[in-house]
Each structure stands twice: as structure tokens, then as C-alpha cells.
């Protein structure tokens, strides 16, 4: 019974650092997309994407990696990517 409980806890503990390192890469990829395709966005969309990008970076710094990845995904969606 203890083994059944320990395994998910260990998997979660090991996955969290890997997820955390994904945030900066995803934010950098979003920055690249903005540089390449940002001129095709309306001013409102560009502002929305930039706000979501900043939200992702702040969430990453605060240790909220799930929230950071959601914000990156929302920014990509707003760009139509």
C-alpha cells in the first residue's frame, strides 16, 4: 500500500523540475514567434500576446509553472499558432 502512494509522489517530485525548465524555453520560442510574425498581428492582439507573455514569465519566477505554460499556450492561440 505504501508503495502505491510513494510512486505518484516521487513521479510528481521528479517531474516538477523538468516542467520548470520548460517555461523559459517556451517563453523564448514565443518571443521568436513574435519577432517573426508579430507584424501580422493587430495592435490589440500584439498587446494581448505581450501581456500573456509577461504573465507567463512572472508565473515562472513565482514557481507557478502550470500557470506559466497555460499563459504561453494562450499567447500562441491568440497569435493563431
C-alpha positions in Angstrom: 0.0 0.0 0.0 2.8 2.4 0.8 4.5 1.7 -2.5 1.3 2.6 -4.3 1.3 6.0 -2.6 5.0 6.7 -2.8 5.3 6.1 -6.6 3.0 9.0 -7.6 4.6 11.3 -5.1 8.1 10.5 -6.5 7.0 11.0 -10.1 5.5 14.4 -9.3 8.6 15.4 -7.4 10.8 14.4 -10.4 8.5 16.0 -13.0 8.3 19.4 -11.4 12.0 20.5 -12.1 11.6 19.2 -15.7 8.4 21.3 -16.1 10.1 24.3 -14.6 12.9 24.2 -17.2 10.4 24.1 -20.0 9.0 27.5 -19.1 12.0 29.6 -20.3 12.3 27.6 -23.5 8.6 28.1 -24.2 8.8 31.8 -23.5 11.8 32.2 -25.7 10.0 30.3 -28.5 7.1 32.7 -28.1 9.5 35.7 -28.3 10.8 34.2 -31.6 7.3 33.8 -32.9 6.6 37.4 -32.0 9.7 38.6 -33.8 8.8 36.6 -36.9 5.1 37.1 -37.1 4.3 40.0 -34.8 4.0 42.4 -37.6 1.0 40.5 -38.9 -1.0 41.0 -35.6 -3.3 43.9 -34.9 -2.2 46.3 -32.2 -4.8 44.8 -29.8 -3.6 41.2 -30.5 0.0 42.2 -30.1 -0.8 43.8 -26.8 -2.7 40.8 -25.6 0.1 38.4 -26.6 2.7 40.6 -24.9 0.6 40.7 -21.7 0.2 36.9 -21.7 4.0 36.5 -22.3 4.7 38.7 -19.3 2.2 36.8 -17.3 4.0 33.6 -18.2 7.4 35.0 -17.1 6.0 36.3 -13.8 4.3 32.9 -13.1 7.6 31.1 -13.8 9.5 33.3 -11.5 6.9 32.7 -8.8 7.2 29.0 -9.2 3.7 28.6 -10.8 4.9 26.6 -13.8 1.5 25.2 -14.8 0.1 28.7 -14.9 3.2 29.9 -17.0 2.7 27.1 -19.5 -1.1 27.9 -19.8 -0.2 31.6 -20.4 2.2 30.6 -23.2 -0.4 28.4 -24.8 -3.0 31.2 -24.6 -0.5 33.6 -26.2 0.2 31.1 -29.0 -3.5 30.7 -29.5 -4.0 34.4 -29.6 -1.4 34.6 -32.4 -3.1 31.8 -34.3 -0.3 29.4 -33.8 
